[in-house]
Amino acid sequence: MLPRFLLYGCAGWVLEVCFTGAAAAVFQKDSHGTAKTYLWMHPIYGATALGLEFLHDRLRFLPRPLRALAYTTVIFGAEYATGWLLRRALGRCPWDYTEQGWNLKGLVRLDYFPFWYGAALAFEPAREVLLRVTSEALRQTPEFRHAVADGEVHSPPHSGTVELEAGAVGSTFQGALAAEKAEDAREGAVVSAATVPAPRR
């Protein structure tokens, strides 16, 4: 979870820099495309994305566009709540939309809905990429190789896939391996049942 939190935060920084830089170049005629973000945004983006992972596991039954709509609501809520907390703690919110767009107390811009909805649609593919990247990175650590050598965990096969739930199975190698072993056991049970001869009468 920690690697994903860090990567989500960095991804949020990069997206915000690209968005604010492009907006400055297009709408403010800034030839330099001056971009900005805030130090606070890393933990905000990281924690919000982990919250979206939690929500994803509970909304799987919905079509992806509806899930993205729920994610967008969470994003707006997180932006408002963290902006309110920073305003209380620091005396001002680092971002201030008071004089811009359709804003709610200067903390969120409702006219940013299409952009946040687009980010929400992109969240699930990005999440799958990060799960694969972080899992492979952890698999290359000396600690994991030592655990395999000591027989504490089995080296996972490179073929076949097992769907991982963020925050649960996907959070540890042991959970992922247990899921694969359970799947193998179920398949073995089915094969055994099919090969057992019927009793003679």
N, C-alpha and C positions, 0 to 999 in steps of 0.2 A: 504494500500500500504506500509506503514512504517514497519509493522510486516513482510511482505514478503521480503522487502528490507533487513532487519536485518537477517532473516533466510537464504535468498539466499547467503548473504555474509558469514555467518557462514558455510553453506554447501560448498561454494567454498574453504574456509580455510581447512575444513576437507578433501575434495577431493585432494587438492594440497599437504597436508601433507602426505596422503596415497600414492599419485603418486610419489612424490620425495623420500619418504622413501623406497618404493619398488624399484625404479630405482637405488638408492644408494646401496641397498642390492644385486640386481641382476647384475648390470653393473659395479659397482665400488667395489664390494666384501666387502662392509661395513657391518660387522657382526651386528652392532648396528642398521642398517637401518636408519641412520641419515636423518631426514627430515627437510625441511625449507619452510617458507612462509614469507610474508611481511605484515606489518601493512596496507600498501596501498591497499592490495588486497581485503580487505573486501568491501570498497565502490565500487571498480572496479567490483567485482563479482556481488554485489547487483544491481548496476545501469545497468550493461549489461543484467542481467536476466530480469529486468523490461522492458528493451528495447525489449527483445525477446518476452515478453508477448504482447507488443504492436504489434510486427510483426505477432505474432500468430493470432491475431484477424483479420488481413488483408490477411492472406494466408490460411485460412481455406479450400478454394476450391482446394488447391493443395494436392497431396498425401503426407503422412507423410515423406517419404524419401526426397522428394524435399523441404519440409519445413525445415527439418534438414540441408539440404545443404545451405539454406538461412541463418539459424541460425549460421552455421559454418563460413560463410562469415562475419557475424556481429561480431562474437567472435574474428576472426582474426583482423578485423578493430578496435575493441575496444582495443585489446591488443597493436596494433601498435600505435594508437592514444594516449592512456594513457601512454605508454612507452615513446613516443616522448615528451609529456608534462612534465613527470617527469624528463626526461633528461634535458629539458630546465630549469626547476625550480630548480632541485637539482644538476645539473652538471653531473649526471649519472643516468642511468636507473637501478632500483634495480635488475632486471633480465637482463643478458647480454649474448646473444647467438652468439657473434661475432666469436668465435672459435668453434661453435658447429653446426652440421647439416646443412640443407639448410635454412639459415637464411636470413632475409631481414633487412639489416642495424642493425643487432644484436637485433632487437626488437621482431621479431616473427620467429618461426621455422616452415617452410612449411611441414617438415617431421612429424610434430605433427598432421597433418590433420586427420589421423584415430582416434586419441584420442579425438580431439575436435568434430569430427563427432559423435563419440559414446556418448559424453556428450550431444550433440545436440539432438540425438535420445532419450536420457533419460530425456530431459528437460520437455516435455509435461506431462508425468506421474508424475514427481516430482512437477510440477506446480499444478496439480490437487490435490495432497496430501497436498501441502501447503495452497491452497485455503480452503480445508476442515478444516485443523488444525487451521488456523487463524480465519476462520468464527466461528468455535465452541468455540475458546478461547474468541472471542469478545462477543459471546452469553452468556458466563458465567460471564461477568463483571457486577458489581452493576449498572453501568449506563444503560446498556441494560435492566436489570430487572426492573429498575425504569421507563424506558420509556415504557415498556410493561404494568406495573402497572398503569401508568398515561394515558394509551390509546394512546400514541403518535405513537407507532408501535404495530403491532399485533405479537403475538408469532408465529414464523414460524412452519409449520407442520413438523414432522419428517419423513413423508412418501412422496414419489414423489421427483422428481429432476427437477430443472430448470437450464439450461445451463447458466453459468455466463461468461460475457466477462470481462477479466482482465482490470483494469483501468476504467471500466464504471460501469456496473451493479454489478460486483463482488466486487467493492471497498467499498460498504456500505451495511449495513443491510437494510436500507430504499429502496435502489435500488433493492435488492434481493426480498424484500417483495412486492414491487410494481410489479415486474415481475410475481411473483406468483399470486397476485391478478388479474393482467391483464389476465393471463392464465385461472384462475377460471371464470372470467367474460366472456371470449370468450366461454368456455365450457358451461356456463349457458345460453348464448345467443343461442348457437346451440340447446340445449335441449328445450328452450322455443319455438324456431322456429319450432321444430319438433312436439311439443304438441299443437300448436295453430290449431284449426279446420279450415278446408277450408271453405270459405264463400259459402252460399247456393245461387243457381241461381234461 
